[in-house]
Amino acid sequence: MKWLLDSDPAIRWQVLRDLSEEGESVVAAERSRVAIEGWGARLLDSQSVRGHWGTGGDKGGLITVHTLTLLKDLGADPEAQRVRRAIDRVRKHVTWHQFDGRPYFDGETEPCINERILATGAYFGEPSKRLLDQLLREQLGDGGWNCEAPKSKCSSFHSTICVLEGLLEYEKVCGRSSPMTKARARAHDYLLKRRMFRSLRTGEVVDRSWTRFQFPPSYRYDVLRVSTTCEARTLNPINELPRRSKS
């Protein structure tokens, strides 16, 4: 606890919330510091006056996606003045030039990118029903998603966990709906049938790097990420981790 608390506000407020007996007011006070000092403040400082992070071109849009996702994961308070100013800039100025100036929070084409836009939009008070409907339409027959669809008919672990996270964040902010609940249930089934990280055909671990946890995860799948997203208590993927050879 001492080591964790001797760190950035983005870590401290979550430690106080999850591992201590401090009251809500103490946690909220620590969380409010994310926007004004440490990692969160550095991210906010690097935004341009036109709302984007990075170059401002097509790649600038993707850098903005990654940056807002990181701000969300650090726990920046959506109501903090600096955060609200940053989100207002994105809403007013950032568009997808390659899609005829589509507003940023309405997303682009790839599910593993759009889920982050959906999640951050909901978290920061800019939920997009249009983007939600697009992702629901793009769910594949086996229950998941794939950024290579429609060319690929088989879902991707990476794309599926990304969209699940976006749907969950949207649901937390905007409430449940029958289509969204059904879509999440189908995606959970897709992952459960594969025991979270195994081949449906052979039962072998698809990719052993998925047993190593990383931050920030970007689009990459791992079993800790899926454990915190899926409402699947009948299978614990931690118990399914491959055992290290004694040799």
C-alpha positions in Angstrom: 0.0 0.0 0.0 2.8 2.4 0.9 4.6 1.8 -2.4 1.4 2.1 -4.4 0.4 5.4 -2.7 3.9 6.8 -3.4 3.0 7.3 -7.0 0.9 9.2 -9.5 -2.6 10.5 -8.6 -4.0 8.1 -11.3 -2.8 5.2 -9.2 -3.4 6.7 -5.8 -7.1 7.4 -6.2 -7.8 3.8 -7.4 -5.7 2.3 -4.5 -7.7 4.4 -2.0 -11.0 3.3 -3.7 -10.2 -0.4 -4.0 -7.8 -1.2 -1.2 -8.4 1.2 1.6 -11.2 2.1 3.9 -11.1 5.8 3.1 -14.4 7.6 2.5 -15.8 8.7 -0.9 -14.8 12.3 -0.3 -11.1 11.4 0.2 -11.2 9.2 -3.0 -12.9 12.0 -5.0 -10.3 14.6 -3.8 -7.5 12.4 -4.9 -9.2 11.6 -8.2 -9.6 15.3 -8.9 -5.8 15.7 -9.0 -5.5 13.5 -12.1 -6.4 16.4 -14.3 -4.0 18.9 -12.7 -0.8 16.9 -12.0 1.1 13.9 -13.1 0.3 11.7 -16.1 -3.2 13.0 -16.7 -2.2 16.6 -16.6 0.7 15.9 -19.1 -1.8 14.4 -21.5 -4.2 17.3 -21.3 -1.3 19.8 -21.7 -0.3 18.1 -25.0 -3.7 18.7 -26.7 -3.7 21.2 -29.5 -6.1 24.2 -29.5 -7.9 22.4 -32.4 -8.7 19.5 -30.1 -6.5 16.7 -31.4 -3.4 15.0 -30.2 -0.6 14.2 -32.6 -0.3 15.7 -36.1 -3.9 16.5 -36.7 -4.1 14.4 -39.9 -5.6 10.9 -40.3 -3.0 9.5 -37.8 -3.8 12.4 -35.5 -7.4 11.0 -35.2 -6.0 7.6 -34.0 -3.6 9.3 -31.6 -6.6 11.2 -30.2 -8.4 7.8 -29.8 -5.5 6.4 -27.8 -5.1 9.5 -25.7 -8.7 9.8 -24.6 -8.8 6.0 -23.8 -5.7 6.5 -21.6 -7.3 9.5 -19.9 -10.4 7.3 -19.2 -8.3 4.5 -17.9 -6.4 6.8 -15.6 -9.7 7.9 -14.2 -9.7 11.6 -15.1 -12.9 13.1 -13.8 -15.3 13.8 -16.7 -16.6 16.9 -14.8 -13.2 18.4 -14.1 -12.8 21.8 -15.8 -9.7 20.9 -17.8 -11.3 17.7 -18.9 -14.5 19.4 -20.1 -12.5 21.9 -22.0 -10.5 19.1 -23.7 -13.7 17.2 -24.7 -15.4 20.3 -25.9 -12.4 20.9 -28.3 -12.7 17.4 -29.6 -16.4 17.7 -30.2 -16.2 21.0 -31.9 -13.1 20.6 -34.1 -12.0 17.0 -34.6 -13.6 15.1 -37.5 -12.8 12.1 -39.7 -11.5 13.8 -42.8 -11.5 10.5 -44.8 -15.2 10.0 -44.0 -16.5 13.4 -45.3 -15.9 15.2 -42.0 -17.9 12.8 -39.8 -17.9 14.0 -36.2 -15.2 12.4 -34.1 -17.6 10.7 -31.6 -19.6 9.1 -34.5 -16.5 7.0 -35.2 -14.9 5.5 -38.3 -14.9 2.0 -39.7 -13.0 -0.5 -37.6 -14.7 -2.0 -34.6 -11.6 -2.2 -32.4 -11.2 1.6 -32.9 -14.9 2.4 -32.7 -15.3 0.7 -29.4 -12.8 3.0 -27.8 -14.6 6.0 -29.3 -17.9 4.6 -28.0 -16.5 4.0 -24.5 -14.7 7.3 -24.2 -17.7 9.2 -25.6 -20.0 7.7 -23.0 -17.4 8.2 -20.2 -16.8 11.8 -21.1 -20.4 12.7 -21.6 -20.6 12.4 -25.5 -22.4 9.1 -26.1 -23.1 8.3 -29.7 -26.2 6.2 -30.4 -25.3 6.2 -34.1 -22.0 4.5 -33.3 -23.6 2.0 -30.9 -26.1 1.0 -33.6 -23.3 0.6 -36.2 -21.4 -1.8 -33.9 -24.5 -3.8 -33.1 -25.1 -4.2 -36.9 -21.5 -5.4 -37.4 -21.7 -8.3 -35.0 -20.9 -11.5 -36.8 -22.8 -14.8 -36.9 -20.5 -16.5 -34.3 -21.2 -13.7 -31.8 -18.0 -11.6 -32.0 -16.5 -8.9 -34.2 -13.6 -8.6 -36.6 -12.0 -5.5 -38.1 -11.4 -7.6 -41.3 -15.1 -8.2 -41.8 -17.0 -8.6 -44.1 -14.0 -10.3 -45.8 -13.5 -12.4 -42.7 -16.6 -14.3 -41.4 -14.8 -15.5 -38.2 -14.6 -13.2 -35.2 -11.4 -12.0 -33.7 -10.5 -12.2 -30.0 -9.0 -8.8 -30.2 -11.9 -7.1 -31.9 -14.5 -8.9 -29.7 -13.0 -7.9 -26.4 -12.6 -4.3 -27.6 -16.3 -4.0 -28.6 -17.4 -5.7 -25.4 -15.6 -3.0 -23.4 -17.2 -0.3 -25.4 -20.7 -1.7 -24.9 -20.1 -2.1 -21.2 -19.0 1.5 -20.8 -21.9 2.7 -22.8 -24.3 0.6 -20.7 -22.9 1.9 -17.5 -23.6 5.5 -18.5 -26.7 5.3 -20.7 -28.5 2.2 -19.3 -29.3 -1.2 -20.7 -31.2 -1.9 -23.8 -32.4 -5.2 -25.1 -30.3 -5.2 -28.4 -27.2 -4.3 -26.4 -27.8 -6.9 -23.7 -28.3 -9.6 -26.4 -25.2 -8.6 -28.3 -23.1 -8.8 -25.1 -24.5 -12.2 -24.2 -23.7 -13.5 -27.7 -20.1 -12.2 -27.4 -19.7 -13.7 -24.0 -20.8 -17.1 -25.4 -18.2 -16.7 -28.2 -15.5 -16.3 -25.6 -16.8 -19.0 -23.2 -17.0 -21.6 -25.9 -13.2 -21.0 -26.4 -12.5 -21.0 -22.7 -11.5 -17.4 -23.0 -8.2 -18.0 -25.0 -8.3 -21.4 -26.6 -8.9 -22.6 -30.1 -12.4 -23.9 -30.7 -11.1 -26.6 -33.0 -8.0 -27.9 -31.1 -8.4 -26.6 -27.5 -4.9 -25.3 -27.6 -3.9 -21.8 -26.3 -4.2 -19.5 -29.3 -1.5 -17.1 -28.3 0.6 -17.5 -25.1 1.3 -13.7 -25.0 -2.4 -13.4 -24.0 -1.4 -14.7 -20.5 0.9 -11.7 -20.0 -0.8 -8.5 -18.9 0.1 -5.1 -20.4 -0.9 -1.5 -20.0 -2.2 0.2 -21.9 -3.6 -2.8 -23.8 -4.6 -0.9 -27.0 -6.5 -3.5 -29.1 -4.5 -6.5 -27.8 -6.3 -9.3 -26.0 -5.3 -10.9 -22.7 -7.0 -13.0 -20.1 -7.0 -10.4 -17.4 -8.8 -7.9 -19.7 -11.5 -10.4 -20.5 -11.9 -11.5 -16.9 -12.8 -7.9 -15.9 -15.2 -7.5 -18.8 -17.2 -10.7 -19.1 -19.9 -11.6 -16.7 -18.8 -15.2 -16.8 -18.3 -16.7 -13.4 -18.5 -20.3 -14.5 -15.1 -20.2 -16.0 -12.1 -18.5 -14.5 -9.4 -18.0 -17.2 -6.7 -17.6 -14.5 -7.2 -21.2 -13.6 -6.8 -22.1 -17.3 -3.4 -20.5 -17.6 -0.8 -22.9 -19.0 1.6 -24.2 -16.3 5.3 -23.4 -16.6 7.4 -26.4 -17.3 9.5 -27.6 -14.4 12.4 -27.9 -16.8 
